Amino acid sequence: QVQLVESGGGLVQAGVSLTLSCAASGIIFGGNVMGWYRQAPGKQRELVADIASGGTTNYGDSVKGRFTISRDNAKNTVYLQMNSLKPEDTAVYYCTYARVRWGHKDAMYWGQGTQVTVSS
């Protein structure tokens, strides 16, 4: 049982920065991956970034070089620093958590999502 609560979304102008936070609570295993997915209207859900408890990161191609994911293991919190925001970054951003064991991810838990809207 894991609960994820996102914060930090909002309406911003193109070119500015925004940081999202997600705090996980419940039964958290030491081996896990937390991350961010997003879904824009009319588009498929896509990976933004994720980060393992050991620090390994992955980024979606559309955000490489602009977004940075980080985490605080002691607080079970993951952050997404978003720089140089573009209108195409507009989406609902979802925080995720998955236990990792034997080199495989278990089923992911999802937060309720936070809206990020970037105006031109």
C-alpha positions in Angstrom: 0.0 0.0 0.0 1.6 3.2 -1.3 0.1 6.6 -1.5 1.6 9.3 -3.7 0.8 13.0 -3.4 2.0 15.4 -6.1 2.4 19.1 -5.7 3.8 22.1 -7.6 1.7 22.2 -10.8 0.2 25.3 -12.2 -0.1 27.8 -15.0 3.1 29.3 -16.2 4.6 31.2 -19.2 6.8 29.5 -21.8 10.4 29.7 -21.0 10.1 29.6 -17.2 10.9 26.9 -14.7 8.7 24.9 -12.4 9.5 22.1 -9.9 7.1 19.3 -9.1 7.3 17.2 -5.9 5.9 13.9 -5.0 5.9 12.4 -1.5 5.3 8.6 -1.1 3.9 7.1 2.0 2.9 3.7 3.2 5.0 0.5 2.8 8.1 1.7 0.9 10.7 -0.9 0.0 14.3 0.0 -0.2 14.6 -1.2 -3.8 12.3 0.9 -5.9 11.9 3.3 -8.8 10.0 6.5 -8.7 9.2 8.7 -11.6 7.0 11.0 -13.6 4.7 10.3 -16.5 2.5 12.8 -18.4 -0.5 12.7 -20.6 -1.6 15.6 -22.8 -5.0 15.8 -24.5 -5.1 13.6 -27.6 -1.7 12.0 -26.9 -0.6 8.8 -25.3 0.9 8.7 -21.8 4.6 9.0 -21.9 7.5 8.6 -19.6 9.0 11.9 -18.5 11.7 10.6 -16.2 12.3 8.0 -13.5 15.0 7.4 -10.9 15.9 4.3 -9.0 16.6 4.3 -5.3 20.2 3.7 -6.2 20.3 6.9 -8.3 20.1 5.6 -11.9 17.9 7.9 -14.0 16.0 7.6 -17.3 14.6 10.5 -19.3 12.1 10.7 -22.1 13.6 12.0 -25.3 11.3 15.1 -25.3 12.7 16.4 -22.0 16.3 15.5 -22.1 18.5 18.5 -21.4 15.6 20.5 -19.9 14.2 18.4 -17.0 16.1 16.9 -14.1 14.7 14.3 -11.7 16.1 13.8 -8.2 15.0 12.1 -5.0 15.5 12.2 -1.3 15.4 8.7 -0.1 15.1 9.6 3.5 11.9 11.5 2.8 10.6 9.1 0.1 10.2 12.2 -2.1 10.9 12.6 -5.8 11.3 16.0 -7.6 11.1 17.1 -11.2 12.8 20.3 -12.1 11.4 21.6 -15.3 13.3 24.3 -17.2 12.7 26.1 -20.4 9.1 25.0 -20.4 7.3 24.8 -23.7 3.6 24.8 -24.6 4.0 21.2 -25.6 4.9 20.3 -22.0 1.3 21.0 -21.1 -0.1 17.8 -19.6 -1.2 16.1 -16.4 1.9 14.9 -14.7 1.6 11.7 -12.7 4.0 10.5 -10.0 4.8 6.8 -9.9 6.3 4.3 -7.6 7.2 0.6 -8.2 9.1 -1.9 -6.1 12.1 -3.4 -7.9 13.2 -7.0 -7.1 15.1 -9.5 -9.1 15.8 -6.8 -11.6 12.1 -6.3 -12.4 9.6 -3.6 -11.6 6.4 -4.6 -9.9 3.2 -3.0 -10.8 3.3 0.8 -10.5 1.4 2.9 -8.1 0.1 6.2 -9.4 -0.6 9.5 -7.9 -3.7 11.5 -8.8 -1.9 13.8 -11.1 -1.1 17.5 -11.2 -1.9 19.8 -14.1 0.9 21.8 -15.7 -0.2 24.3 -18.3 2.4 26.3 -20.3 1.1 29.3 -22.2 2.9 30.8 -25.2 
